[in-house]
Amino acid sequence: MEKARQEIVDYGKKMSAARLTSGTSGNLSVYDAKTGYMAISPSGVGYFDTKPEDIVIMKLDGTIVEGTMKPSSEHALHATIYKTHPDARAIVHAHATYCTTFACLNQPIRACHYLIAGAECATIPCADYATYGTEELAEKVEAVKSDGLAMLLANHGMVAFGPNMSKAFNVAENVEWMAEIQWRAMCVGTPSILSDKEIANVIEHFKTYGQVKEGETGKGGY
């Protein structure tokens, strides 16, 4: 999984540079459905210090296949998302400021702007709180019934996923922007929320957004 290892290193730096997280908080992973292996960032290592050989390869049941580092404490959370969202192939977990603000309020991010459709849903739900790095947190995430590509973790942060790391990272950036817009709108008054029908319409429009080749879909308004 050399490509996956390098992607995690590269996007870890991007995540930190984009201020989606700080210090060593947050984590990233890539899943290979053919082998059943997950590549995941190591625990407690700075993103600009992480090397490809530091990335841990493991099975979804927690068995380490390759790597000398301790895997991210949230490996069970990542595994749960891959199990409950069969199309997911990459995950970005971050403590982004505005998403975490709503997570601490235990409030969802709603459709006050149409770009929420990039996460393929009209509402970004918030999973109930559980201690980080525990099976209980993974269970709380599993209990969230959503077809979207992101969710908040109460009093913790956010998680975004997609068919590849590029998409997962774009979803994470977009959801954080959405959270900031919602927060700013709430500071002024009561945000106007778009209907589920309208967001479904935008999701359909996004399928032809950008330079789309025949047989492919658009990039979701990014």
C-alpha positions in Angstrom: 0.0 0.0 0.0 2.8 2.4 -0.9 0.5 4.9 -2.6 -1.9 4.9 0.4 1.1 5.5 2.8 2.3 8.4 0.7 -1.2 9.9 0.4 -1.7 9.8 4.2 1.7 11.6 4.7 0.8 14.2 2.0 -2.7 14.9 3.2 -1.7 14.9 6.8 0.5 17.9 6.0 -2.3 19.5 4.0 -4.7 19.0 6.9 -2.4 20.7 9.3 -1.5 23.5 6.8 -5.2 24.1 6.2 -5.7 24.4 10.0 -8.3 21.6 10.0 -6.5 20.3 13.1 -3.7 21.2 15.4 -0.7 19.4 16.9 -1.0 15.7 16.6 -4.8 15.6 16.8 -6.8 14.0 14.1 -5.9 11.1 11.8 -6.3 9.8 8.3 -6.7 6.4 6.7 -7.1 4.6 3.3 -8.9 1.3 2.8 -8.1 -1.4 0.2 -11.3 -3.4 -0.2 -9.5 -6.1 -2.2 -7.0 -7.0 0.6 -9.2 -5.9 3.5 -6.2 -3.8 4.7 -6.4 -0.3 6.1 -3.4 2.1 6.1 -3.7 4.6 9.0 -1.6 7.4 10.5 0.5 6.6 13.6 -0.5 7.7 17.1 1.0 10.9 18.4 3.4 11.7 15.5 3.4 15.2 14.0 2.1 15.4 10.5 5.3 17.1 9.2 7.4 14.4 10.9 5.5 11.4 9.6 7.2 9.3 7.0 5.6 6.7 4.7 7.2 3.9 6.6 5.5 5.2 9.8 2.1 4.4 8.4 0.5 1.3 9.9 -1.2 -1.4 7.8 -3.9 -3.3 9.7 -7.1 -5.3 9.2 -10.4 -3.9 10.2 -10.5 -6.2 13.2 -7.5 -4.4 14.7 -4.8 -6.9 13.7 -1.6 -5.1 12.6 -0.2 -6.5 9.3 2.8 -4.2 8.9 4.4 -1.4 10.7 6.5 -0.7 13.9 4.5 2.3 15.0 1.4 2.3 17.3 -1.6 3.0 15.0 -3.9 5.9 15.6 -6.0 5.5 18.7 -9.1 6.0 16.5 -8.5 2.9 14.3 -11.8 1.3 15.5 -13.7 4.5 14.5 -12.1 4.2 11.0 -12.9 0.5 10.7 -16.5 1.1 11.7 -17.0 3.7 9.0 -15.5 1.4 6.4 -17.9 -1.4 7.5 -21.0 0.8 7.6 -20.2 2.8 4.5 -19.1 0.2 1.9 -18.2 2.8 -0.7 -15.8 4.6 1.7 -12.1 4.2 0.8 -10.5 7.1 2.7 -11.2 8.9 5.9 -10.2 12.3 7.4 -10.8 12.9 11.1 -10.0 16.4 12.3 -10.7 18.8 15.2 -11.6 21.6 12.9 -12.6 24.8 14.8 -16.1 25.5 13.6 -17.1 21.8 13.2 -15.8 21.2 16.7 -17.8 24.2 17.9 -21.0 22.6 16.7 -19.9 19.3 18.0 -19.5 20.8 21.5 -23.1 22.2 21.1 -24.2 18.7 20.0 -25.9 20.4 17.0 -25.8 19.3 13.4 -24.7 21.3 10.4 -27.6 22.2 8.3 -28.3 23.3 4.7 -27.9 27.1 5.1 -25.8 26.9 1.9 -26.2 24.6 -1.0 -22.6 23.4 -0.9 -23.6 21.0 1.9 -24.6 18.8 -1.0 -20.9 18.1 -1.6 -21.2 15.8 1.5 -24.2 14.2 -0.3 -26.7 15.0 2.4 -28.9 17.9 3.6 -27.7 17.6 7.3 -24.4 16.7 8.8 -25.5 14.7 11.9 -23.7 14.6 15.3 -22.9 11.3 16.9 -23.3 11.1 20.7 -20.2 11.5 22.9 -17.9 8.7 24.0 -14.3 8.7 25.1 -11.9 9.0 22.2 -10.2 5.9 21.0 -12.8 3.5 22.4 -15.1 0.9 21.0 -17.9 2.8 22.5 -17.1 5.8 20.3 -17.1 3.5 17.3 -20.5 2.2 18.4 -21.9 5.8 18.7 -20.7 6.5 15.1 -22.3 3.2 13.9 -25.6 4.3 15.4 -25.8 7.4 13.2 -28.0 6.6 10.3 -26.9 8.8 7.4 -26.2 8.4 3.7 -23.9 11.5 3.8 -20.1 11.6 3.7 -19.5 13.4 7.0 -20.6 13.6 10.6 -19.7 15.4 13.8 -18.5 13.7 17.0 -20.1 15.3 20.1 -17.5 17.3 22.2 -14.8 16.0 19.9 -14.5 16.9 16.2 -15.6 15.8 12.8 -15.0 13.0 10.4 -15.3 13.0 6.6 -14.9 10.1 4.1 -15.2 9.3 0.4 -14.2 7.1 -2.5 -10.6 8.4 -2.3 -8.5 10.7 -0.2 -8.9 13.7 -2.4 -12.7 13.5 -2.1 -12.6 12.8 1.6 -10.3 15.8 2.2 -12.5 18.1 0.0 -15.5 17.0 2.0 -13.7 17.8 5.3 -12.7 21.3 4.0 -16.2 22.0 2.7 -18.0 20.9 5.9 -15.7 23.1 8.0 -16.5 26.0 5.7 -20.2 25.2 6.0 -19.9 25.1 9.8 -18.2 28.6 9.8 -21.0 30.0 7.5 -23.7 28.6 9.8 -22.0 30.0 12.9 -21.6 33.4 11.3 -25.2 33.4 10.2 -26.4 32.4 13.7 -24.4 35.4 15.1 -26.5 37.7 13.0 -29.9 36.0 13.1 -31.7 32.8 12.2 -30.2 31.0 9.1 -32.5 30.2 6.2 -32.4 26.4 5.7 -32.8 24.9 2.3 -35.2 22.0 1.9 -34.2 18.4 1.5 -35.7 18.5 -1.9 -33.5 21.4 -3.0 -30.4 19.7 -1.7 -31.3 16.5 -3.5 -31.6 18.7 -6.7 -28.1 20.2 -6.1 -26.7 16.7 -5.5 -28.0 15.7 -8.9 -26.6 18.8 -10.5 -23.2 18.1 -9.0 -23.0 14.9 -11.0 -22.2 16.9 -14.1 -20.1 19.6 -12.4 -16.6 20.4 -13.7 -14.6 18.7 -16.5 -16.6 15.4 -16.4 -15.6 12.5 -18.7 -18.2 10.2 -20.1 -19.2 7.5 -17.5 -17.9 9.6 -14.6 -19.6 12.0 -12.2 -18.6 15.5 -11.1 -16.6 16.6 -8.1 -19.4 17.9 -6.0 -19.0 21.6 -6.5 -15.5 21.8 -5.2 
